[in-house]
Amino acid sequence: MFAVYADSFSADDPLSGLVVGERPEPEAPDGWATVTVRAASLNHHDLWSLRGVGLKEESLPMILGCDAAGHDEDGNEVVVHAVVSDPSWAGDETLDPKRSLLSERHQGTFAERVVVPRRNVVPKPESLSFEEAACLPTAWLTAYRMLFTQGGLKAGDSVLVQGAGGGVATALIILARAGGLRVFATSRDEAKRARALEIGAHEALESGARLPSKVDAVMETVGRATWSHSIRSLRPGGTIVVSGTTSGPNVDDAELTRIFFLQLRVIGSTMGTRDELASLVTLLDATGTRPLIDRTLDMSKAPEGFAAMAEGDVFGKVVFSRDA
Ligand SMILES: NC(=O)c1ccc[n+]([C@@H]2O[C@H](COP(=O)([O-])OP(=O)(O)OC[C@H]3O[C@@H](n4cnc5c(N)ncnc54)[C@H](OP(=O)(O)O)[C@@H]3O)[C@@H](O)[C@H]2O)c1
């Protein structure tokens, strides 16, 4: 079948190991479902995979992609939950030490078909297009858990979103606004700051700029480049939720003194549970809130999307369609 996969790793030239070609048909073990992919979306995770982060050499070739929406064997429209937990695991799948994301141990979604445990399919409402639904399982689910589960934010609270252009960051801005929060965003790029305002930020500031007031929580996916500013932007007792380190994990100053003196809470967050994905789908269906799609490409043109993400030239999600 048609597939977009990683054949080798390169830290400096990740696209050199990306192949658009053919891979064997997947076989669904007992209790697994075969989903015919209609749309899939790109995440930074796919670039990390091509750099050899989180993916083992012996797993190659590996079909990339965590996110998909499509049809199950009975023709139902479904969204795929990307977190595959051990069959013996019960409870929050993100806490299972044996969990993996699609495209780490099991073949990913950039293909005609993908197989997943049956509990990993969530019904897709008709109101969401396949392209919109394909944005949800990684970036949007991560944003949902960061804000409402790990961040514990509620209507009326204030939040700072760092690095406004990213897939997770745009999801954070849109979801935070839908949830009744006061939303600040930062970006290095003036055009991206303008777009951040259009999608729901109340104020958009240059990276590192002082906020007009301290916030209840900061959503951090950038890492080293923004960490210090994130800590300095919190009110006493505030919360920083961290789910990514795009600019690097090693910070120059961890700001430990501020963390203890202001009694800040530093909380990690990763992906989300199947139930959170179902809640996110319901939230979008009920409110009309929709993922921001930067561009939709035919899946055969996937390398164009990877290149745009590698260059930081995206605002919102890059979607690969099987229908375009
Ligand atoms: N833990 C999880 O479950 C999980 C799930 C999804 C993603 N992630 C992680 O979250 C991060 C974001 O993912 P994504 O898919 O949203 O990636 P992305 O679309 O590539 O977002 C990257 C954003 O980071 C900002 N950025 C990059 N380098 C920067 C720098 N030097 N200084 C300031 N800002 C910088 C940029 O903001 P501006 O250009 O606007 O300044 C850019 O918009 C990745 O590291 C990813 O691995 C984690």
The ligand as an SDF file (V2000), in Angstrom:
LIG
                    3D

 48 52  0  0  0  0  0  0  0  0999 V2000
    4.4930   15.9920   25.1320 N   0  0  0  0  0  0  0  0  0  0  0  0
    3.6390   15.7890   24.1390 C   0  0  0  0  0  0  0  0  0  0  0  0
    2.7420   14.9780   24.2260 O   0  0  0  0  0  0  0  0  0  0  0  0
    3.7710   16.5980   22.9030 C   0  0  0  0  0  0  0  0  0  0  0  0
    2.7540   16.5790   21.9530 C   0  0  0  0  0  0  0  0  0  0  0  0
    2.8710   17.4170   20.8390 C   0  0  0  0  0  0  0  0  0  0  0  0
    4.0040   18.2020   20.6950 C   0  0  0  0  0  0  0  0  0  0  0  0
    4.9920   18.1440   21.6170 N   0  0  0  0  0  0  0  0  0  0  0  0
    6.2000   18.9910   21.4840 C   0  0  0  0  0  0  0  0  0  0  0  0
    5.7990   20.3490   21.5180 O   0  0  0  0  0  0  0  0  0  0  0  0
    6.6390   21.1210   20.6650 C   0  0  0  0  0  0  0  0  0  0  0  0
    5.7970   21.8870   19.6590 C   0  0  0  0  0  0  0  0  0  0  0  0
    5.2160   20.9690   18.7560 O   0  0  0  0  0  0  0  0  0  0  0  0
    4.5080   21.4560   17.4500 P   0  0  0  0  0  0  0  0  0  0  0  0
    4.0780   20.2560   16.6660 O   0  0  0  0  0  0  0  0  0  0  0  0
    3.5100   22.4960   17.8350 O   0  0  0  0  0  0  0  0  0  0  0  0
    5.7780   22.0740   16.7010 O   0  0  0  0  0  0  0  0  0  0  0  0
    5.8800   23.3050   15.7510 P   0  0  0  0  0  0  0  0  0  0  0  0
    4.5960   23.4280   15.0180 O   0  0  0  0  0  0  0  0  0  0  0  0
    7.1100   23.1220   14.9740 O   0  0  0  0  0  0  0  0  0  0  0  0
    6.0390   24.5660   16.7850 O   0  0  0  0  0  0  0  0  0  0  0  0
    7.2160   25.1530   17.0600 C   0  0  0  0  0  0  0  0  0  0  0  0
    6.9900   26.5770   17.6360 C   0  0  0  0  0  0  0  0  0  0  0  0
    8.0180   26.7830   18.5700 O   0  0  0  0  0  0  0  0  0  0  0  0
    8.4510   28.1250   18.5170 C   0  0  0  0  0  0  0  0  0  0  0  0
    9.9340   28.1770   18.5070 N   0  0  0  0  0  0  0  0  0  0  0  0
   10.7630   27.3270   17.8890 C   0  0  0  0  0  0  0  0  0  0  0  0
   12.0400   27.6930   18.1350 N   0  0  0  0  0  0  0  0  0  0  0  0
   11.9950   28.7860   18.9020 C   0  0  0  0  0  0  0  0  0  0  0  0
   12.9730   29.6440   19.4710 C   0  0  0  0  0  0  0  0  0  0  0  0
   14.2880   29.4310   19.2990 N   0  0  0  0  0  0  0  0  0  0  0  0
   12.5700   30.6980   20.1990 N   0  0  0  0  0  0  0  0  0  0  0  0
   11.2450   30.9320   20.3960 C   0  0  0  0  0  0  0  0  0  0  0  0
   10.2600   30.1490   19.8670 N   0  0  0  0  0  0  0  0  0  0  0  0
   10.6420   29.1040   19.1400 C   0  0  0  0  0  0  0  0  0  0  0  0
    7.9640   28.7420   17.2390 C   0  0  0  0  0  0  0  0  0  0  0  0
    7.1970   29.8700   17.6060 O   0  0  0  0  0  0  0  0  0  0  0  0
    7.2900   31.3090   16.8450 P   0  0  0  0  0  0  0  0  0  0  0  0
    7.8770   31.0330   15.4820 O   0  0  0  0  0  0  0  0  0  0  0  0
    5.8730   31.7490   16.8100 O   0  0  0  0  0  0  0  0  0  0  0  0
    8.1570   32.1770   17.6840 O   0  0  0  0  0  0  0  0  0  0  0  0
    7.1200   27.6480   16.5870 C   0  0  0  0  0  0  0  0  0  0  0  0
    5.8770   28.1600   16.2230 O   0  0  0  0  0  0  0  0  0  0  0  0
    7.6070   20.1290   20.0090 C   0  0  0  0  0  0  0  0  0  0  0  0
    8.8390   20.1710   20.6980 O   0  0  0  0  0  0  0  0  0  0  0  0
    6.9230   18.7970   20.1720 C   0  0  0  0  0  0  0  0  0  0  0  0
    7.8340   17.7290   20.2200 O   0  0  0  0  0  0  0  0  0  0  0  0
    4.8920   17.3700   22.7180 C   0  0  0  0  0  0  0  0  0  0  0  0
  1  2  1  0
  2  3  2  0
  2  4  1  0
  4  5  1  0
  4 48  2  0
  5  6  2  0
  6  7  1  0
  7  8  2  0
  8  9  1  0
  8 48  1  0
  9 10  1  0
  9 46  1  0
 10 11  1  0
 11 12  1  0
 11 44  1  0
 12 13  1  0
 13 14  1  0
 14 15  2  0
 14 16  1  0
 14 17  1  0
 17 18  1  0
 18 19  2  0
 18 20  1  0
 18 21  1  0
 21 22  1  0
 22 23  1  0
 23 24  1  0
 23 42  1  0
 24 25  1  0
 25 26  1  0
 25 36  1  0
 26 27  1  0
 26 35  1  0
 27 28  2  0
 28 29  1  0
 29 30  1  0
 29 35  2  0
 30 31  1  0
 30 32  2  0
 32 33  1  0
 33 34  2  0
 34 35  1  0
 36 37  1  0
 36 42  1  0
 37 38  1  0
 38 39  2  0
 38 40  1  0
 38 41  1  0
 42 43  1  0
 44 45  1  0
 44 46  1  0
 46 47  1  0
M  CHG  2   8   1  16  -1
M  END
$$$$
